[in-house]
Amino acid sequence: MDTDEISIEALNLRKTFKIRKRDGGFTFIKRYSQIEAVRDISFSIQKGDIVGFIGPNGAGKSTTVKMLTGILMPDDGSIRINGMDYRKNRRDIMKKIGVVFGQRSVLCWDIPVIESFRLFKDMYCISNEMYNKNMNMFSDILNLKEYMHQPPRLLSLGQRMKADLAAALLYNPEILFLDEPTIGIDILAKERIRDFIKQINQECHTTVVLTTHDVSDIEVLCHKMLVIDHGNLIYDGTLSEMKENYATQCSDSLNKEDVELEHIIKQIYKGSFL
């Protein structure tokens, strides 16, 4: 693989957390246990890919994403974003990534959404031309005009998510990390958000890393799959390869297309193919 085409490269990532043990009663002795959240995982993501990063609850997804976005530093291993390392190029990397965490809005809670956008415009030194172009595109796809003059506290979950997506993409980041972008959202809002992600990927060649428990998100959006469980990377390949390789193991049916993706993923989680 050409290194110029690699957007994200993770090599031998490890992350362990020290948790204090509670034995009950009063004691002055502090006891701790070690929880290895991520165990020596390596993978690479090409520029322009939409990658589904999935796994059961507690598998290590959020810890990995936080390391990829610079929120946490790995205990061991390295991360390169567009060829740059966080330890040397943190500020430059931050200008190239956008992040949307499902239940954590970046918008100012009590002021109109448009004022948050103007704040981000100044923070990221976005030109008037880029700002106006992006705002027009976002408004058309996400219907921002309906609620951009309202504060986020008055918006529905779907409206806040769409506004957060727009805020994360105002400065044209090369990589977008999305954590559960359609959780708790109605069908119509989900469809608009998926269409928006696809359009941004196609028009701007934005690399997208998506964590989700919604199989429909994966089927509609993802080119590649990364599956993690108990801190171990248990699958790294394309969605089509996953269906091709595992469908016959899920069913005796001669028609592989009869096997649903949700069933394949459940069997991978259970370790049936490992």
C-alpha distance (Angstrom), angle and dihedral (degrees) to the residues before:
residue distance angle dihedral
M1 . . .
D2 3.81 . .
T3 3.82 108.3 .
D4 3.82 89.3 -143.1
E5 3.80 87.8 64.0
I6 3.81 95.0 51.7
S7 3.79 114.1 101.8
I8 3.82 99.6 177.1
E9 3.79 127.1 20.4
A10 3.80 121.5 -177.9
L11 3.80 118.5 -176.5
N12 3.83 125.0 -169.4
L13 3.81 95.3 -28.2
R14 3.80 117.3 -169.3
K15 3.78 130.5 176.2
T16 3.80 126.8 176.5
F17 3.79 127.5 -177.9
K18 3.80 125.2 -154.7
I19 3.80 110.8 -136.9
R20 3.79 123.2 -168.7
K21 3.80 113.2 -125.2
R22 3.79 117.9 -131.7
D23 3.79 112.2 -150.6
G24 3.79 96.7 172.7
G25 3.79 128.0 -112.3
F26 3.79 126.2 51.3
T27 3.78 120.5 -48.5
F28 3.78 137.2 153.1
I29 3.79 91.9 -152.1
K30 3.77 113.1 97.6
R31 3.78 115.3 -151.3
Y32 3.77 124.3 -170.4
S33 3.78 137.1 -168.9
Q34 3.78 128.5 -156.9
I35 3.79 121.5 -125.5
E36 3.79 115.1 -166.1
A37 3.80 102.8 -150.1
V38 3.82 97.1 174.7
R39 3.79 122.0 27.3
D40 3.79 119.1 -160.1
I41 3.82 99.0 -55.5
S42 3.80 125.1 171.4
F43 3.79 130.9 -175.5
S44 3.78 142.4 140.4
I45 3.80 132.2 -142.1
Q46 3.78 123.1 -155.0
K47 3.78 123.7 -133.1
G48 3.79 113.2 -89.0
D49 3.82 95.6 19.6
I50 3.79 124.2 132.9
V51 3.80 104.9 -144.0
G52 3.79 126.9 -167.8
F53 3.80 110.2 -145.4
I54 3.79 105.6 -167.4
G55 3.78 142.4 163.1
P56 3.82 142.3 134.7
N57 3.80 120.3 -69.8
G58 3.80 109.7 -72.7
A59 3.81 92.8 20.1
G60 3.82 94.7 124.4
K61 3.82 100.4 -98.5
S62 3.80 97.4 126.3
T63 3.80 92.7 44.3
T64 3.80 90.6 52.2
V65 3.81 93.2 46.9
K66 3.81 90.3 49.0
M67 3.80 89.1 53.8
L68 3.81 91.5 47.6
T69 3.81 90.3 51.9
G70 3.81 95.6 45.4
I71 3.80 96.5 -111.6
L72 3.82 90.6 116.0
M73 3.79 128.6 27.1
P74 3.82 117.7 -136.8
D75 3.81 118.6 -115.7
D76 3.77 87.8 -136.1
G77 3.79 137.5 2.3
S78 3.78 132.0 42.5
I79 3.80 140.5 -93.6
R80 3.79 125.1 -155.0
I81 3.79 122.3 -169.6
N82 3.81 111.7 -165.4
G83 3.80 87.3 -20.3
M84 3.83 94.4 -50.8
D85 3.81 128.3 116.1
Y86 3.81 122.3 -137.9
R87 3.78 91.9 -134.3
K88 3.82 91.6 61.2
N89 3.80 106.0 21.4
R90 3.79 106.3 30.4
R91 3.81 96.3 135.9
D92 3.81 93.6 47.8
I93 3.80 91.7 47.9
M94 3.80 92.0 51.3
K95 3.80 89.4 58.9
K96 3.79 90.2 56.8
I97 3.81 101.0 49.6
G98 3.79 134.1 68.6
V99 3.80 122.6 -162.7
V100 3.81 132.2 -162.3
F101 3.81 117.5 -178.7
G102 3.80 109.7 -166.0
Q103 3.80 101.3 -125.8
R104 3.83 99.4 23.8
S105 3.78 112.7 80.2
V106 3.81 120.5 -159.2
L107 3.81 90.6 -156.9
C108 3.80 121.9 106.2
W109 3.79 103.1 -103.0
D110 3.81 101.5 -140.5
I111 3.79 104.7 34.3
P112 3.84 128.1 73.3
V113 3.80 115.7 -82.1
I114 3.81 91.2 -118.7
E115 3.82 89.9 60.9
S116 3.81 90.5 55.7
F117 3.80 88.9 51.4
R118 3.82 90.7 51.8
L119 3.80 89.7 49.5
F120 3.83 91.2 52.9
K121 3.81 89.5 47.1
D122 3.81 89.6 60.1
M123 3.82 94.6 39.6
Y124 3.81 93.2 54.2
C125 3.83 95.7 35.5
I126 3.81 91.7 -122.2
S127 3.79 114.0 -177.7
N128 3.80 119.4 -119.8
E129 3.80 89.4 -116.3
M130 3.81 94.3 53.7
Y131 3.80 92.6 42.2
N132 3.80 94.5 51.1
K133 3.80 93.0 43.9
N134 3.81 93.0 50.7
M135 3.79 94.2 43.1
N136 3.80 91.1 52.8
M137 3.81 92.0 49.0
F138 3.82 93.8 44.9
S139 3.80 92.0 46.9
D140 3.80 91.8 53.5
I141 3.79 96.3 48.1
L142 3.82 100.9 34.3
N143 3.82 100.7 31.9
L144 3.80 90.9 -124.0
K145 3.80 92.5 161.8
E146 3.79 89.8 72.3
Y147 3.81 94.1 65.2
M148 3.83 111.6 7.5
H149 3.83 91.0 108.2
Q150 3.81 92.7 54.3
P151 3.83 126.1 83.7
P152 3.83 116.2 -109.8
R153 3.83 91.7 -114.4
L154 3.82 88.2 69.6
L155 3.80 95.9 48.1
S156 3.78 130.0 94.4
L157 3.81 119.3 -112.8
G158 3.80 90.7 -103.2
Q159 3.80 93.0 50.8
R160 3.83 92.0 48.4
M161 3.80 90.9 49.5
K162 3.80 91.9 51.9
A163 3.79 90.9 47.9
D164 3.82 90.6 49.0
L165 3.81 90.0 51.1
A166 3.79 90.3 52.3
A167 3.82 91.3 48.1
A168 3.82 91.7 50.8
L169 3.82 91.6 51.7
L170 3.81 101.0 41.3
Y171 3.82 92.7 100.2
N172 3.84 95.1 44.2
P173 3.81 99.1 -112.8
E174 3.79 115.3 -161.4
I175 3.82 93.0 -138.1
L176 3.80 127.6 39.9
F177 3.83 123.1 -164.2
L178 3.80 114.3 -160.9
D179 3.80 121.8 -172.2
E180 3.82 111.2 -164.9
P181 3.84 95.0 -32.7
T182 3.82 94.4 176.2
I183 3.81 101.0 39.9
G184 3.81 113.1 137.3
I185 3.81 92.9 -2.1
D186 3.81 126.0 132.5
I187 3.80 121.9 -108.5
L188 3.81 96.8 -102.1
A189 3.81 93.3 49.2
K190 3.81 90.3 47.9
E191 3.79 90.5 53.4
R192 3.81 92.4 50.7
I193 3.81 92.4 48.2
R194 3.82 91.9 49.2
D195 3.81 91.3 48.0
F196 3.79 89.5 49.5
I197 3.82 93.2 51.0
K198 3.81 91.1 48.8
Q199 3.80 92.7 48.7
I200 3.80 93.8 48.7
N201 3.80 89.7 48.5
Q202 3.80 93.1 49.6
E203 3.80 98.7 41.7
C204 3.81 100.4 36.9
H205 3.84 99.4 24.7
T206 3.80 88.2 -127.7
T207 3.80 114.6 177.3
V208 3.82 109.5 -128.6
V209 3.81 127.6 -160.6
L210 3.79 110.0 -168.2
T211 3.81 128.7 -170.9
T212 3.77 113.6 -167.0
H213 3.80 145.2 145.1
D214 3.81 91.2 -152.2
V215 3.80 109.6 100.9
S216 3.81 90.1 -161.4
D217 3.83 89.6 62.6
I218 3.79 89.0 54.8
E219 3.80 96.0 46.7
V220 3.81 94.3 46.5
L221 3.81 99.3 41.6
C222 3.79 117.0 18.4
H223 3.80 129.1 94.6
K224 3.80 96.3 173.1
M225 3.80 134.7 30.0
L226 3.78 132.3 -146.6
V227 3.81 114.6 -174.4
I228 3.81 120.6 -167.6
D229 3.81 129.7 -175.1
H230 3.82 130.0 172.5
G231 3.79 88.6 -5.6
N232 3.82 93.7 -56.6
L233 3.79 125.9 113.6
I234 3.80 103.5 -126.5
Y235 3.81 101.1 172.2
D236 3.80 133.4 27.1
G237 3.78 116.0 170.1
T238 3.78 146.7 84.0
L239 3.77 123.8 -55.0
S240 3.80 90.9 -119.3
E241 3.82 90.6 53.0
M242 3.79 90.5 50.6
K243 3.79 91.1 53.7
E244 3.80 92.6 43.5
N245 3.81 96.4 47.2
Y246 3.79 100.4 40.6
A247 3.79 106.7 29.8
T248 3.80 95.0 82.6
Q249 3.82 90.3 49.4
C250 3.80 90.6 54.9
S251 3.77 96.3 54.2
D252 3.79 143.0 16.6
S253 3.79 87.8 -134.5
L254 3.80 114.0 120.8
N255 3.80 90.0 -141.8
K256 3.81 107.0 77.6
E257 3.80 91.9 -170.3
D258 3.81 89.3 67.2
V259 3.80 90.0 70.0
E260 3.81 111.9 89.6
L261 3.81 120.2 -131.3
E262 3.81 90.4 -127.4
H263 3.81 90.4 61.2
I264 3.82 91.9 48.7
I265 3.82 91.6 51.3
K266 3.81 92.0 48.3
Q267 3.80 90.3 53.9
I268 3.82 91.4 49.1
Y269 3.82 89.6 51.5
K270 3.80 89.5 52.0
G271 3.80 91.1 51.4
S272 3.79 92.7 -119.0
F273 3.82 92.4 142.5
L274 3.79 99.9 38.6
